[in-house]
Amino acid sequence: MPDIREVLNSLDEEDKRLWTQHRTEIRRSYMTAHNSVLGIHTWSHTDDMFLDYIDIKLALLFDQSGRTSTTKAIATEADAVKIEQTLEEANAKLNGKQAAKETSQATKSMQGNWPVAQGSIK
């Protein structure tokens, strides 16, 4: 798991700014989406893991571009794979526990009104 201090120490000033900007934008977007869709009260450890995954992927992007200057491995593909597998397992458990939800009446009534469903868009 990358330590944010190690990642930042391996970047020059401009790349530190880019790192922070993109990390903040991605995290803000995910948190906003989570809160809008599920509410913050449903936040779980898998959501924290996803934010860690964002850090790892950003570290890998900077490393792949040759912008990191360190001899120590900050993040590896194995770090990303481990978190991906854990998130997939958590998702499978979640999907297995949820009963099939019936489509709402509003959704049912809208499904026939979309142009694609009516064949008018090609």
Secondary structure, 3 states (H helix, E strand, C coil): CCCHHHHHHCCCHHHHHHHHHHHHHHHHHHHHHHHHHCCHHHCCHHHHHHHHHHHHHHHHHHHHCCCCCCCCCCCCHHHHHHHHHHHHHHHHHHHHHCCCCCCCHHHHHHHCCCHHHHCCCC
